Amino acid sequence: MVKLTHRLPMIVMLAAATALAAPLAVQAASAQGDNLLIKRVQQEKGMNLPTRGMTMTQVEKRYGAPQRKLSPRGGDSKAHPVINRWDYASFIVYFEHNRVIHAVLNTPAGNNTNPAAVN
């Protein structure tokens, strides 16, 4: 029993240190993720990406043919319009019907490497 009473303060201190360190680690990871997102947004602003409202014809004329045109998705109702995705070497363009709604940098994160594998 003597050993237990001597170790008890050490166990309590270790538990307290762990409890204090865990939020700091989460906060550091969150800050790192925020920094990566900020860098990506700044990088996108510096690039010449297709802008919202451009037509498919305008995009293809200005940026050339995409490496891949994925099958259209949606279109089953007005609430779910047809969405097309074109993949270029360094960016991806999303169209609603035939107009650009968004263009983003192509990164290996998420599903950018093999989007056709998704149903």
N, C-alpha and C positions, 0 to 999 in steps of 0.2 A: 504494500500500500504506500510505502514511502516513495517508491519510484514513481507511482502514479501522480502523487501530489507535486513532485518536482517537475514532471513532464507536462502537467496540466497547463501551467502558464505558457510554456513553449508552444503547446498545441493551440491555445487561444491566440497567441501572437501570430502564429503561422496562418490560422484561419482568417484573422483580421487583415493580414498583409495580402492574402489571396483575394479577399473581398474588395480591398482597395485597388489592387492591380488589375482586376478583370475589367472594370469600367474604363480604366486608362487604355487598356489594349483595344477595347472596342472603339473608343474615341479616336485612337491613333489610326485604326483601320478605316474608320469613317472619314477621317481627314484625308487619308491617302486616296480613298475613292473619290472624294470631292475634288481633290487636285487633279486626278486623272480626267474627270468629267470636264473640269474647267479647261484643261489643256486640249481636250478633244473639241470642245465648242470653239475655242480660239483657232484651232487648226482648221475647222470647217469654215469659219468666217474668212480665213485667209485664202481659201481655195475658190476656184471658179466653178461652183456647182450649179446645176440647173435650178432655176428659181420657180417658185410657186406660180402656177398658171400657164407655164409654157406647155405647148402641145407636144405630143409624141414626135410629130414631124419636125418641129423646131429643135427638140433635143437631139434627134438623130442627125439632123443637118449640122448642128453646132459641135456635137461631141462624137459623132460617128456611130457606127452600129455597136450595140452593146455586146458583151461577150456572151450573155445569156438573157433570154426573155422567159421568165417563168410563166406558167399557166395562170390565166386570170382566176381570181378568187371572188366569191360573193356574187352579187347580181340577182339574188333570189327575191329581193324586195327593195323598195325605195330606201328603207332603213339600212340595207346592206348593198351599197353600190358596187359595181365591178371595180376591183383593185388589181392593177398590174404592177409588176416589179421587173425592172431591168437592172442587170448587174454589169457594171463597168469594172475595170481593173482597180480603181481606187475609190469608187463610190457606188452607191445604190440609189436608184430613183424609183419612187412610188407614185403611181398615177391613179387618179379616180376617173374612170372612163378613159379619156385620152388627155387629161390635164395633170401636170405635176402637182402633187400635194406635199411632197417632202423629198429631200435628197440628203443622204448621210454618208459619212466616210465608211468604207468597207474595212471592217476589222475582223480578226479571227474570233472575237467573242461572240457568244450567242449562237445563232443558227446561220451565220453568213457563209460558212464553209460548204454546207450541203443542204440548202433550203428545200430542194426538190424531195428530200427524204421525208419531209413533214407532210402528213396527209393533206 
